[in-house]
Amino acid sequence: MLLFALLWAIVVEFVSRYLMYKRQRVLADLRAQFSELTRLNTMGEITAGMVHELNHRLLRF
């Protein structure tokens, strides 16, 4: 019975470590996606500002 309890504890430990690793990977992937989206959003805002300024100056003449 003691051996069964020890083996069960080992299984539970491995499963919990696997689930923790899996959650960390998902979190890392989400962070990478968020970083990419933030970068693309910033590039879009900068581009929109530049186009606005160019149009504003061209229409002034």
SULNORTA-V312017 format. One record per residue. N is the residue number from 0. RES is the residue in one small letter. SS is DSSP state (a for helix, b for strand, c for the rest). OMEGA is omega in degrees with one decimal (* if undefined). Layout:
n=<N & N>
res=<RES & RES>
ss=<SS & SS>
omega=<OMEGA & OMEGA>
//
This chain:
n=<0 & 1 & 2 & 3 & 4 & 5 & 6 & 7 & 8 & 9 & 10 & 11 & 12 & 13 & 14 & 15 & 16 & 17 & 18 & 19 & 20 & 21 & 22 & 23 & 24 & 25 & 26 & 27 & 28 & 29 & 30 & 31 & 32 & 33 & 34 & 35 & 36 & 37 & 38 & 39 & 40 & 41 & 42 & 43 & 44 & 45 & 46 & 47 & 48 & 49 & 50 & 51 & 52 & 53 & 54 & 55 & 56 & 57 & 58 & 59 & 60>
res=<m & l & l & f & a & l & l & w & a & i & v & v & e & f & v & s & r & y & l & m & y & k & r & q & r & v & l & a & d & l & r & a & q & f & s & e & l & t & r & l & n & t & m & g & e & i & t & a & g & m & v & h & e & l & n & h & r & l & l & r & f>
ss=<c & a & a & a & a & a & a & a & a & a & a & a & a & a & a & a & a & a & a & a & a & a & a & a & a & a & a & a & a & a & a & a & a & a & a & a & a & a & a & a & a & a & a & a & a & a & a & a & a & a & a & a & a & a & a & a & a & a & a & a & c>
omega=<178.7 & 178.6 & 178.0 & 179.4 & 178.5 & 178.3 & 178.4 & 178.3 & 178.8 & 178.7 & 179.4 & 179.5 & -179.9 & 179.4 & -179.9 & 177.1 & 178.1 & 179.4 & 177.7 & 178.1 & -179.8 & 177.7 & 178.3 & 178.2 & 178.9 & 178.8 & 177.8 & 177.8 & 177.7 & 177.3 & 179.1 & 178.0 & 179.1 & 178.8 & 178.9 & 179.4 & 177.8 & 178.6 & 179.8 & 178.0 & 179.2 & 178.0 & 178.2 & 179.2 & 178.7 & 179.5 & 179.2 & 177.5 & 179.4 & 179.4 & 179.0 & -179.6 & 178.5 & 179.1 & -179.1 & -179.8 & 179.8 & -179.5 & -178.1 & -177.6 & *>
//
